[in-house]
Amino acid sequence: MKFVKEFGSGDPSVNNQQFIDVKLKLLCCRYWYLDLWDCHDMVFPFWRIYWNKNEGGELKLQEEVYKMDPNYLYIISPFTSFSTRFLKNHKHNSGIHVSGKNLTQLHKEADYEDKSLIHFFTHFKLGTPFDNVFPGIFKIELTDHLKERLVYITDRLRLENYDFKLTFNLKLQSFIQEVLSNIGPQLWQTINIDPRVLTVHRYIERSVGEKLSNSELASLVNMAPNSFARLFKEEMHITLHSFIQNRKIAKACELFEHSNESIESVSFNLGFSDRYHFSRVFKSITGISPAVYKSGRYT
């Protein structure tokens, strides 16, 4: 047998193929019963998938209200400002107020469905540039195949909520990827951005802990700072400064999810002058303080 390419390439053909590299990173996956779900103007730098087993949950995006249907999944893209509520127990018109607990094998779900919201959610990232698509809420029909996978995931979450085995991780990742593949093409328009902006975008991701200046970033693509700043805003629909702040807070959320680092340590490692400056920026972007985020009192 004759190979026409170098063996190390893994491809024996001379016809090049272009694949999109999606770097799925799981942040959390929970199955809860909620007695209270009054969360207003939440803005977080990661993707999330919501599903409620019973009716009574609502999502609000600007003036549009989504009455959550158990036959649908709801995908929320990063940096989407939205609100939630459980109609049977709606008390607060501002702030983030959540009351509930994870469901275990000791709970009989039927006993909670009348008074509580049976709620599944997972948070994750997709890497550059997929974490910067258009903000929005996307409603996806829960097909029989997706429902079968969701039943497996929620059943496993009732048995184990901390130390997930390889099989569960693979099935959860496969579920997320299949759900995302059902979103319409309009969502992915922002991945076709100018290569100069993408170069800087990737550099920011690698150097998010440093103090990054417009002139330094513009020099990476041989452009004048003002010209590059205009190009960046045209392509990304956000100023370069705001984008950098968003990515720093996104990294902070990741560190809070996957490490025991203190707020002071995270703020220092991300290049903020002090904890108080970091906390102001964090709250201005997410709507909650770093301390509340670390506590996990949100969904």
Secondary structure, 3 states (H helix, E strand, C coil): CCCCCCHHHCCCCCCCCCCCCCCCEEEEEEEEEEEEEEEEEECCCCEEEEEECCCCEEEEECCEEEECCCCEEEEECCCCCEEEEEHHHCCCCCCEEEEEEECCCCCCHHHCCCCCEEEEEEEEECCCCHHHCCCCEEEEECCHHHHHHHHHHHHHHHHCCCCCCHHHHHHHHHHHHHHHCCCCHHHHHHHCCCHHHHHHHHHHHHCCCCCCCHHHHHHCCCCCHHHHHHHHHHHHCCCHHHHHHHHHHHHHHHHHHHCCCCHHHHHHHCCCCCHHHHHHHHHHHHCCCHHHHHHCCCC
